[in-house]
Amino acid sequence: MLRRFRPYFHYLREHRSVLAVAILCGVIAGLATGAGLPLMVKFVFPVIFGEDAAALTTWELAGIVIWLPLIFTIRGVAGYLNAYLIQLAGTRVLESIRRDYFRKLQILPLSFFGRHSSGDLISRGLADTNQLQVALTTVANEIIKSPATLIGSVGGIIYLAYDIEGLTLVLVCLAAVPLTVLPVRHIGKKLARRSGGIQKELGAVTSRFNENLAAAREIRAFSLEERETERFSLVTRALITAQMKFVKYEKALAPLIEIISAVGIAGTLLYAYRIRLEQADFVALVTALYAAYDPVKRLGALNNETKRGLGALERLEAVFNEPVSIQDPAQPVAVGRLRGEIAFENVTFAYGDTPALRAISATISAGTVCALVGPSGAGKSTFANLVPRFYEVGAGRVTIDGLDVRQMKLADLRRNIALVSQEPVLFNDTIYQNLLLGRSDATREEVLAAARDAHADEFIQKLEGGLGYDTVVGERGNRLSGGQKQRIAIARAFLRNAPILILDEATSALDSDSEAAVQDALRKLVVGKTVLIIAHRFSTIRDASQILVFDKGSLAAQGDHASLYAGNALYKSLYDRQAAAP
């Protein structure tokens, strides 16, 4: 079972000096418990309570009495250092695991996120990484500390029992120790089947939380508060059920070991009565026996922890082992600023088994404003997403200036592309920092100029609080209106000044005043660029010199508005339907 964790022990090696000191302290504490206490009972107590106790001098008495606080001080200090240093190493390991998990998420293709909910991925990055860290540090600590305690205790038992009575008493004392392995093995099998269920249900709870918070406005608008509370209760109830199935077996282990221990000690007591064992010798043996069963319980708990860690590990490995299908080529072609001629050559693409584009061939000349139109689900967004390699083509190729996009470094390719989405994403930072996302090395003068070109400077200067560009926009920009967020996104595109611009219906959700300001900014932004406009409303394509009409993943027609309206029935029906809408 521990072999499954072996590939992840490199996280421990990064902090091996801290771990080594922690484990050493744990061994010292274990030996002080397992051997120190029984031997003290055997050799110190008889001197204090024996017949010659009255003859002890003050210094002899002090030297004997000090053994008790000395052993407990060694045990306490070593135990504290063990616990503290293990926790220190554990937090550093947790940081490393979460960093690597987060880094992997940054390079996975967008198709991966379509298959997993954000809440579940958050749960894996928080709860599952924490569980893996606990398992790794517990294994590293207890795999040496507990056996050291057990060896010390068993050694003390063998020494004391053999010295008192011989081999028979040794066998009587140790008879029950092997029996404690049975509940550890049985319960371990039960826990292995239930460990993954907890992490899965916790992911469902986090996902429901995330979904609810993201839809706070819609929930109130449609009076869904009670419905959402009931849905959340269902997933939390499932989590509790999974947790209690695990706890039922996990918490049974310690009592079972204690019962077996009590039976073993009772057997020793009976044998001690028959051979008329002295009280001091018996107390020493019982202390050693009790100390021997404690590490067995710890090893049982370690077994439980590793089972739970395996459940977390399986969920994390689903991310760690996910292939990165979109990467830089082994020998990338060096590119500077591209002209922006885009060509699709017999391109086919599917989301899983669902075809999205079928044998698409089209050329968009540099400097062309090209609109992508068609019914919902026809393939417009997929077509645009293949240009910056958000997805990889299934067949055919996409070229820019004659170069296959797969021959370029991702950073070089995407540096030549600017994107303005229908719902622009702003980070919970200042407006200035959000603008810098367009080009991180831009000067302040360039940032302000881009804001002015996007008609954003005027509202930024008037924001409540008087902080201007230092105003924090809130999570996903929720302190700004839709039009304000859109203008900041356009300002980022101005700042990037890329030769290729993708506009995903940048004005569809705006009021008339905001739309007028955004349209004016866009008309200035598109000058001299190759522009792909994903058009859901046909009023946005009046500046397009080329139109591609998509239908069920195929390119149904291409041309300008006049020729398509006269010669393509699908385009004419889509256009007339929107023109007739109020």
C-alpha positions as CSV (number, residue, x, y, z in Angstrom):
1,M,0.0,0.0,0.0
2,L,2.8,2.4,0.8
3,R,4.2,1.9,-2.7
4,R,1.3,4.0,-4.0
5,F,2.7,7.0,-2.1
6,R,6.3,6.4,-3.2
7,P,6.2,8.8,-6.2
8,Y,5.1,11.6,-3.8
9,F,7.8,11.1,-1.2
10,H,9.9,13.7,-3.1
11,Y,7.8,16.3,-1.4
12,L,9.2,15.0,1.9
13,R,12.8,15.0,0.6
14,E,12.6,18.7,0.0
15,H,12.3,19.1,3.8
16,R,14.3,16.1,4.9
17,S,16.4,18.0,7.5
18,V,13.3,19.1,9.4
19,L,11.8,15.6,9.1
20,A,15.0,13.9,10.2
21,V,15.1,16.0,13.5
22,A,11.4,15.4,14.0
23,I,11.7,11.7,13.6
24,L,14.8,11.5,15.9
25,C,12.8,13.4,18.5
26,G,9.9,11.0,18.0
27,V,12.2,8.0,18.5
28,I,13.6,9.5,21.7
29,A,10.1,10.1,23.0
30,G,9.1,6.6,22.0
31,L,12.1,4.9,23.7
32,A,11.5,7.1,26.9
33,T,7.9,5.8,26.9
34,G,8.5,2.2,25.8
35,A,11.6,1.4,27.8
36,G,12.3,4.2,30.2
37,L,9.0,4.1,32.3
38,P,9.0,0.3,32.8
39,L,12.6,0.2,33.8
40,M,12.1,3.1,36.2
41,V,9.2,1.2,37.8
42,K,11.4,-1.9,38.1
43,F,14.5,-0.3,39.5
44,V,13.6,3.0,41.1
45,F,10.4,2.3,42.9
46,P,11.8,-0.7,44.8
47,V,14.6,1.5,46.2
48,I,12.1,4.2,47.3
49,F,9.7,1.8,48.9
50,G,12.1,-1.0,49.9
51,E,13.3,-2.0,53.4
52,D,16.6,0.0,53.0
53,A,14.8,3.2,52.0
54,A,15.4,4.8,55.4
55,A,19.2,4.5,55.0
56,L,19.2,6.7,51.9
57,T,21.1,9.9,52.1
58,T,19.6,13.2,50.9
59,W,21.7,13.2,47.8
60,E,21.0,9.5,47.0
61,L,17.3,10.2,47.4
62,A,17.4,13.3,45.2
63,G,19.4,11.3,42.6
64,I,16.8,8.6,42.6
65,V,13.7,10.8,42.7
66,I,15.0,13.0,39.8
67,W,14.6,10.0,37.4
68,L,10.8,10.5,37.2
69,P,10.8,14.2,36.1
70,L,13.9,13.5,34.0
71,I,12.2,10.8,31.9
72,F,9.0,12.8,31.6
73,T,11.0,15.9,30.6
74,I,12.8,14.0,27.9
75,R,9.6,12.4,26.8
76,G,7.7,15.7,26.8
77,V,10.3,17.9,25.1
78,A,11.1,15.3,22.5
79,G,7.3,14.7,21.9
80,Y,6.7,18.5,21.5
81,L,9.6,18.9,19.1
82,N,8.4,15.9,17.1
83,A,4.9,17.3,16.8
84,Y,6.0,20.8,16.0
85,L,8.6,19.9,13.4
86,I,6.2,17.4,11.8
87,Q,3.6,20.1,11.5
88,L,6.2,22.5,10.1
89,A,7.3,19.9,7.5
90,G,3.6,19.1,6.8
91,T,2.6,22.7,6.0
92,R,5.6,23.1,3.7
93,V,4.6,19.8,1.9
94,L,1.0,21.0,1.6
95,E,2.2,24.2,0.0
96,S,4.3,22.3,-2.5
97,I,1.5,19.9,-3.4
98,R,-1.0,22.7,-3.8
99,R,1.4,24.7,-5.9
100,D,2.1,21.8,-8.2
101,Y,-1.7,21.1,-8.5
102,F,-2.4,24.7,-9.3
103,R,0.4,24.8,-11.8
104,K,-0.9,21.7,-13.6
105,L,-4.4,23.3,-13.8
106,Q,-2.8,26.3,-15.6
107,I,-1.6,24.2,-18.5
108,L,-4.5,21.8,-19.0
109,P,-6.6,22.3,-22.1
110,L,-10.0,24.0,-21.8
111,S,-11.7,20.7,-22.7
112,F,-10.6,19.3,-19.3
113,F,-12.6,22.0,-17.4
114,G,-15.6,21.2,-19.5
115,R,-15.5,17.7,-17.9
116,H,-15.0,18.8,-14.3
117,S,-17.0,21.2,-12.2
118,S,-15.0,24.1,-10.7
119,G,-16.2,23.2,-7.2
120,D,-14.9,19.7,-7.5
121,L,-11.5,20.9,-8.7
122,I,-11.4,23.4,-5.8
123,S,-12.2,20.6,-3.4
124,R,-9.3,18.5,-4.8
125,G,-6.9,21.4,-4.5
126,L,-7.9,22.1,-0.9
127,A,-9.3,19.0,0.9
128,D,-7.6,16.3,-1.1
129,T,-4.2,17.9,-1.0
130,N,-4.6,18.4,2.7
131,Q,-5.4,14.7,3.1
132,L,-2.5,13.6,1.1
133,Q,-0.2,15.9,3.1
134,V,-1.5,14.4,6.4
135,A,-0.9,10.8,5.0
136,L,2.6,11.6,3.8
137,T,3.8,13.2,7.0
138,T,2.0,10.7,9.2
139,V,3.7,7.8,7.4
140,A,7.1,9.5,7.5
141,N,6.7,10.1,11.3
142,E,5.0,7.0,12.5
143,I,6.8,4.4,10.3
144,I,9.9,4.9,12.4
145,K,8.6,6.4,15.7
146,S,5.9,3.8,16.5
147,P,8.1,0.8,15.7
148,A,10.9,2.3,17.9
149,T,8.4,2.6,20.8
150,L,7.2,-0.9,20.2
151,I,10.7,-2.3,20.0
152,G,11.6,-0.4,23.2
153,S,8.5,-1.8,25.0
154,V,9.0,-5.3,23.8
155,G,12.6,-5.2,24.7
156,G,11.7,-4.0,28.2
157,I,9.1,-6.8,28.5
158,I,11.6,-9.5,27.4
159,Y,14.3,-8.2,29.8
160,L,12.0,-7.8,32.8
161,A,10.1,-11.1,32.2
162,Y,13.1,-13.2,31.5
163,D,15.0,-11.7,34.5
164,I,12.0,-12.5,36.8
165,E,10.8,-15.9,35.7
166,G,12.4,-16.9,32.4
167,L,11.1,-17.6,28.9
168,T,7.6,-18.8,30.0
169,L,6.7,-15.4,31.4
170,V,8.0,-13.7,28.3
171,L,5.7,-15.8,26.1
172,V,2.7,-15.2,28.4
173,C,3.3,-11.4,28.3
174,L,3.7,-11.3,24.5
175,A,1.0,-13.8,23.6
176,A,-1.7,-11.1,22.9
177,V,0.5,-8.7,20.9
178,P,0.2,-10.6,17.5
179,L,-3.6,-10.7,17.9
180,T,-3.8,-6.9,17.7
181,V,-2.8,-7.2,14.0
182,L,-6.1,-8.9,13.1
183,P,-8.4,-5.9,13.7
184,V,-5.9,-3.6,11.9
185,R,-6.0,-5.8,8.8
186,H,-9.8,-6.3,8.9
187,I,-10.7,-2.7,9.5
188,G,-8.1,-1.5,6.9
189,K,-9.9,-3.5,4.2
190,K,-13.2,-1.8,5.2
191,L,-11.7,1.6,5.2
192,A,-10.1,1.1,1.8
193,R,-13.5,0.7,0.2
194,R,-14.9,3.8,1.8
195,S,-12.0,6.3,1.7
196,G,-12.7,7.7,-1.8
197,G,-16.3,8.2,-1.1
198,I,-15.7,10.9,1.5
199,Q,-13.5,13.0,-0.9
200,K,-16.0,12.5,-3.7
201,E,-18.9,13.7,-1.6
202,L,-16.9,16.6,-0.3
203,G,-16.2,17.7,-3.9
204,A,-20.0,17.6,-4.5
205,V,-20.6,19.9,-1.5
206,T,-17.9,22.3,-2.7
207,S,-19.3,22.3,-6.2
208,R,-22.8,23.0,-5.0
209,F,-21.5,25.9,-2.8
210,N,-19.6,27.3,-5.8
211,E,-22.5,27.0,-8.1
212,N,-24.9,28.7,-5.6
213,L,-22.6,31.7,-5.0
214,A,-22.0,32.2,-8.7
215,A,-25.8,32.4,-9.3
216,A,-26.8,34.5,-6.3
217,R,-28.7,37.1,-8.4
218,E,-30.7,34.4,-10.4
219,I,-31.6,32.5,-7.2
220,R,-33.2,35.6,-5.7
221,A,-34.8,36.6,-9.0
222,F,-36.6,33.3,-9.3
223,S,-37.2,32.8,-5.5
224,L,-35.1,29.6,-5.5
225,E,-33.8,30.0,-1.9
226,E,-35.7,27.0,-0.5
227,R,-34.9,24.9,-3.5
228,E,-31.2,25.6,-3.2
229,T,-31.2,24.9,0.6
230,E,-32.9,21.5,0.0
231,R,-30.4,20.7,-2.8
232,F,-27.5,21.6,-0.5
233,S,-29.0,19.5,2.3
234,L,-29.0,16.5,0.0
235,V,-25.3,16.7,-0.8
236,T,-24.3,17.4,2.8
237,R,-26.4,14.5,4.0
238,A,-24.6,12.2,1.5
239,L,-21.3,13.6,2.8
240,I,-22.2,12.8,6.4
241,T,-23.3,9.3,5.4
242,A,-20.0,8.7,3.7
243,Q,-18.1,10.1,6.7
244,M,-20.0,8.1,9.3
245,K,-19.4,4.9,7.3
246,F,-15.7,5.6,7.5
247,V,-15.8,6.7,11.2
248,K,-17.7,3.5,12.2
249,Y,-14.7,1.4,11.4
250,E,-12.0,4.0,12.1
251,K,-13.1,4.6,15.7
252,A,-13.6,0.8,16.3
253,L,-9.9,0.1,16.0
254,A,-8.6,1.6,19.2
255,P,-11.2,0.0,21.5
256,L,-10.6,-3.4,19.8
257,I,-6.9,-3.2,20.4
258,E,-7.5,-2.1,24.0
259,I,-9.8,-5.0,24.6
260,I,-7.2,-7.4,23.3
261,S,-4.6,-5.7,25.4
262,A,-6.8,-6.0,28.5
263,V,-7.1,-9.8,27.8
264,G,-3.4,-10.1,27.4
265,I,-2.7,-8.2,30.7
266,A,-5.4,-10.3,32.4
267,G,-3.6,-13.4,31.3
268,T,-0.3,-12.0,32.7
269,L,-2.1,-11.1,35.9
270,L,-3.4,-14.7,36.2
271,Y,0.0,-16.2,35.6
272,A,1.6,-13.7,38.0
273,Y,-0.8,-14.8,40.7
274,R,0.1,-18.5,40.2
275,I,3.8,-17.9,40.4
276,R,3.4,-15.4,43.2
277,L,5.1,-12.5,41.3
278,E,6.0,-9.5,43.5
279,Q,3.9,-6.4,43.1
280,A,6.8,-4.2,41.9
281,D,7.8,-6.7,39.2
282,F,4.2,-7.0,38.1
283,V,3.7,-3.2,37.9
284,A,6.8,-2.9,35.9
285,L,5.6,-5.6,33.4
286,V,2.2,-4.1,33.1
287,T,3.7,-0.6,32.4
288,A,5.8,-2.2,29.7
289,L,2.8,-4.1,28.2
290,Y,0.7,-0.9,28.2
291,A,3.5,1.0,26.5
292,A,3.7,-1.8,23.9
293,Y,0.0,-1.6,22.9
294,D,0.1,2.2,22.3
295,P,2.4,2.0,19.2
296,V,0.2,-0.8,17.9
297,K,-2.8,1.6,18.1
298,R,-0.7,4.3,16.4
299,L,0.2,1.9,13.6
300,G,-3.4,1.0,13.2
301,A,-4.3,4.7,13.0
302,L,-1.5,5.0,10.4
303,N,-3.2,2.3,8.4
304,N,-6.5,4.2,8.6
305,E,-4.8,7.5,7.5
306,T,-3.1,5.9,4.6
307,K,-6.4,4.4,3.4
308,R,-8.0,7.9,3.6
309,G,-4.9,9.3,1.8
310,L,-5.3,6.8,-1.0
311,G,-8.8,8.1,-1.7
312,A,-7.4,11.6,-1.9
313,L,-4.5,10.4,-4.0
314,E,-6.7,8.8,-6.6
315,R,-8.7,12.1,-7.1
316,L,-5.5,14.1,-7.3
317,E,-3.9,11.8,-9.8
318,A,-6.8,12.3,-12.1
319,V,-5.4,15.8,-12.5
320,F,-1.7,15.1,-12.1
321,N,-1.8,12.4,-14.7
322,E,-4.1,14.2,-17.1
323,P,-2.2,14.5,-20.4
324,V,-1.3,18.0,-21.5
325,S,-2.5,17.8,-25.1
326,I,-1.7,21.4,-26.0
327,Q,2.0,22.2,-25.5
328,D,4.9,24.1,-27.1
329,P,6.4,22.1,-30.0
330,A,9.8,20.5,-29.6
331,Q,11.4,22.9,-32.1
332,P,9.1,26.0,-32.3
333,V,9.3,28.4,-35.2
334,A,10.4,31.8,-34.0
335,V,7.8,34.4,-34.7
336,G,7.6,38.1,-34.0
337,R,4.6,40.2,-34.9
338,L,2.3,38.4,-37.3
339,R,0.4,40.0,-40.2
340,G,-2.8,38.1,-39.3
341,E,-3.8,36.1,-42.3
342,I,-5.8,33.1,-40.9
343,A,-6.5,29.9,-42.9
344,F,-8.4,26.8,-42.0
345,E,-7.5,23.8,-44.1
346,N,-10.0,21.0,-44.0
347,V,-10.3,21.3,-40.2
348,T,-12.4,18.8,-38.2
349,F,-13.0,19.1,-34.4
350,A,-15.1,17.3,-31.9
351,Y,-15.9,17.6,-28.1
352,G,-15.4,14.0,-27.2
353,D,-17.7,12.1,-29.5
354,T,-19.8,15.2,-30.5
355,P,-18.7,16.7,-33.8
356,A,-18.4,20.5,-33.7
357,L,-16.6,21.3,-36.9
358,R,-16.7,19.2,-40.1
359,A,-14.0,19.7,-42.8
360,I,-13.9,23.5,-42.6
361,S,-11.8,25.3,-45.1
362,A,-11.7,29.1,-45.2
363,T,-9.2,32.0,-45.6
364,I,-9.4,35.3,-43.8
365,S,-7.0,37.9,-45.3
366,A,-4.9,40.1,-43.0
367,G,-6.8,43.2,-41.9
368,T,-10.2,41.7,-42.7
369,V,-13.2,42.1,-40.3
370,C,-14.8,38.7,-40.5
371,A,-18.2,37.9,-38.8
372,L,-19.0,34.3,-37.8
373,V,-22.8,33.8,-37.9
374,G,-25.2,30.8,-37.6
375,P,-27.7,29.2,-35.2
376,S,-26.7,28.5,-31.6
377,G,-24.3,25.5,-31.5
378,A,-23.4,25.8,-35.2
379,G,-19.6,26.0,-34.4
380,K,-18.9,29.7,-34.4
381,S,-17.1,29.9,-31.0
382,T,-15.3,26.6,-31.7
383,F,-13.9,28.1,-34.9
384,A,-12.6,31.2,-33.1
385,N,-11.2,29.1,-30.2
386,L,-9.0,27.1,-32.5
387,V,-7.1,30.1,-33.6
388,P,-5.3,30.7,-30.2
389,R,-5.1,26.9,-29.7
390,F,-7.6,26.9,-26.8
391,Y,-8.4,23.5,-28.3
392,E,-6.4,21.2,-30.7
393,V,-7.8,20.4,-34.1
394,G,-8.8,16.8,-34.7
395,A,-7.8,16.8,-38.3
396,G,-6.5,19.4,-40.8
397,R,-4.6,22.5,-39.7
398,V,-5.0,26.1,-38.7
399,T,-2.4,28.5,-40.1
400,I,-1.5,32.2,-39.5
401,D,0.6,33.8,-42.2
402,G,1.1,30.3,-43.6
403,L,2.5,28.9,-40.3
404,D,0.7,26.1,-38.6
405,V,-0.3,27.4,-35.1
406,R,1.1,24.1,-33.7
407,Q,4.6,25.1,-34.9
408,M,4.6,28.2,-32.7
409,K,5.2,28.6,-29.0
410,L,1.9,29.2,-27.2
411,A,3.2,32.5,-25.8
412,D,4.3,33.7,-29.2
413,L,1.0,32.8,-30.8
414,R,-1.2,34.3,-28.1
415,R,0.8,37.4,-27.8
416,N,-0.5,38.2,-31.4
417,I,-4.1,37.7,-30.4
418,A,-6.4,39.9,-28.2
419,L,-9.8,38.7,-26.9
420,V,-12.8,40.7,-25.8
421,S,-15.5,38.3,-24.4
422,Q,-19.2,38.7,-24.0
423,E,-18.7,38.5,-20.3
424,P,-15.2,39.9,-19.6
425,V,-13.4,38.5,-16.5
426,L,-11.8,41.0,-14.1
427,F,-9.7,39.9,-11.2
428,N,-10.3,41.1,-7.6
429,D,-7.6,43.8,-8.0
430,T,-7.3,47.4,-8.9
431,I,-8.4,48.7,-12.3
432,Y,-4.8,49.6,-13.2
433,Q,-3.6,46.0,-12.5
434,N,-6.5,44.6,-14.5
435,L,-5.6,46.8,-17.4
436,L,-2.0,45.7,-17.2
437,L,-3.1,42.2,-18.1
438,G,-3.2,43.3,-21.7
439,R,0.6,43.9,-21.6
440,S,2.5,43.6,-18.3
441,D,5.4,45.7,-19.4
442,A,3.3,48.7,-20.5
443,T,4.1,52.1,-19.1
444,R,1.6,54.1,-17.1
445,E,1.2,56.5,-20.0
446,E,0.4,53.6,-22.3
447,V,-2.2,52.2,-19.9
448,L,-3.9,55.6,-19.6
449,A,-3.9,56.1,-23.3
450,A,-5.5,52.7,-23.8
451,A,-8.2,53.6,-21.3
452,R,-8.9,56.8,-23.1
453,D,-9.2,55.0,-26.5
454,A,-11.7,52.6,-24.9
455,H,-13.8,55.5,-23.4
456,A,-12.9,54.0,-20.0
457,D,-10.9,56.9,-18.5
458,E,-13.9,59.1,-18.1
459,F,-15.8,56.7,-15.8
460,I,-12.7,55.6,-14.0
461,Q,-11.9,59.1,-12.9
462,K,-15.5,59.6,-11.6
463,L,-15.7,56.3,-9.5
464,E,-17.0,56.6,-6.0
465,G,-14.2,56.9,-3.5
466,G,-12.0,59.0,-5.7
467,L,-9.3,56.3,-6.1
468,G,-9.6,56.2,-9.9
469,Y,-7.3,53.6,-11.3
470,D,-6.5,52.3,-7.8
471,T,-10.1,51.3,-7.3
472,V,-10.5,47.6,-6.5
473,V,-13.1,46.1,-8.8
474,G,-14.3,43.2,-6.6
475,E,-14.7,39.5,-7.4
476,R,-15.2,39.2,-11.2
477,G,-15.6,43.0,-11.3
478,N,-18.9,43.0,-9.5
479,R,-18.4,46.6,-8.3
480,L,-18.6,47.8,-11.9
481,S,-21.4,47.8,-14.4
482,G,-21.5,45.6,-17.5
483,G,-20.6,48.5,-19.8
484,Q,-17.7,49.6,-17.5
485,K,-16.3,46.0,-17.4
486,Q,-16.6,45.8,-21.2
487,R,-14.7,49.0,-21.7
488,I,-11.9,47.8,-19.4
489,A,-11.7,44.6,-21.5
490,I,-11.5,46.7,-24.7
491,A,-8.8,48.9,-23.1
492,R,-6.8,45.8,-22.5
493,A,-7.1,44.9,-26.2
494,F,-5.9,48.4,-27.1
495,L,-2.9,48.0,-24.8
496,R,-2.1,44.6,-26.3
497,N,-2.3,46.0,-29.8
498,A,-2.3,42.5,-31.3
499,P,-2.7,42.0,-35.1
500,I,-5.6,39.5,-34.5
501,L,-8.7,40.4,-32.5
502,I,-11.5,38.1,-31.4
503,L,-14.7,39.8,-30.4
504,D,-17.3,37.4,-28.8
505,E,-20.4,39.5,-29.1
506,A,-18.9,42.3,-27.0
507,T,-22.1,44.5,-26.9
508,S,-24.9,42.0,-26.6
509,A,-25.6,42.5,-22.9
510,L,-25.3,46.3,-22.7
511,D,-27.8,49.0,-22.5
512,S,-28.1,51.5,-25.4
513,D,-25.8,54.2,-23.8
514,S,-23.1,51.7,-22.9
515,E,-23.4,50.0,-26.3
516,A,-22.9,53.3,-28.1
517,A,-19.7,54.0,-26.2
518,V,-18.4,50.4,-26.6
519,Q,-19.3,50.4,-30.4
520,D,-17.4,53.7,-30.8
521,A,-14.3,52.2,-29.1
522,L,-14.5,49.0,-31.1
523,R,-14.6,50.9,-34.4
524,K,-11.3,52.4,-33.5
525,L,-9.9,49.2,-32.1
526,V,-10.5,47.1,-35.2
527,V,-8.6,49.4,-37.6
528,G,-5.7,47.6,-39.3
529,K,-6.4,44.2,-37.5
530,T,-7.7,40.9,-38.6
531,V,-11.0,40.6,-36.6
532,L,-13.2,37.6,-35.9
533,I,-16.6,38.7,-34.6
534,I,-18.7,36.0,-33.1
535,A,-22.1,37.4,-34.0
536,H,-25.2,36.5,-32.1
537,R,-27.0,39.7,-33.1
538,F,-26.7,40.7,-36.8
539,S,-26.6,44.4,-35.9
540,T,-22.9,43.9,-34.9
541,I,-21.8,42.7,-38.4
542,R,-22.4,45.9,-40.3
543,D,-18.7,46.7,-40.4
544,A,-17.8,43.1,-41.5
545,S,-16.3,42.8,-45.0
546,Q,-16.4,39.0,-44.9
547,I,-19.1,36.7,-43.3
548,L,-18.8,33.0,-42.6
549,V,-22.1,31.2,-42.2
550,F,-22.1,28.0,-40.0
551,D,-24.7,25.3,-39.8
552,K,-24.4,22.1,-37.7
553,G,-20.6,22.3,-37.7
554,S,-20.2,22.9,-41.4
555,L,-19.4,26.0,-43.3
556,A,-22.6,26.6,-45.2
557,A,-21.6,29.8,-47.1
558,Q,-19.2,32.7,-47.1
559,G,-19.2,36.2,-48.6
560,D,-20.5,39.7,-47.8
561,H,-23.9,40.6,-46.6
562,A,-25.4,41.5,-49.9
563,S,-24.4,38.3,-51.7
564,L,-25.3,36.0,-48.7
565,Y,-28.7,37.7,-48.3
566,A,-29.5,37.2,-51.9
567,G,-28.0,33.7,-52.3
568,N,-28.1,31.8,-49.0
569,A,-31.5,30.8,-47.5
570,L,-30.1,30.1,-44.0
571,Y,-28.4,33.5,-43.7
572,K,-31.5,35.3,-45.1
573,S,-33.8,33.6,-42.6
574,L,-31.5,34.4,-39.7
575,Y,-31.2,38.0,-40.7
576,D,-34.9,38.5,-41.4
577,R,-35.9,36.9,-38.1
578,Q,-33.7,39.3,-36.1
579,A,-34.8,42.3,-38.2
580,A,-38.4,41.5,-37.5
581,A,-37.8,41.1,-33.7
582,P,-38.9,44.1,-31.7
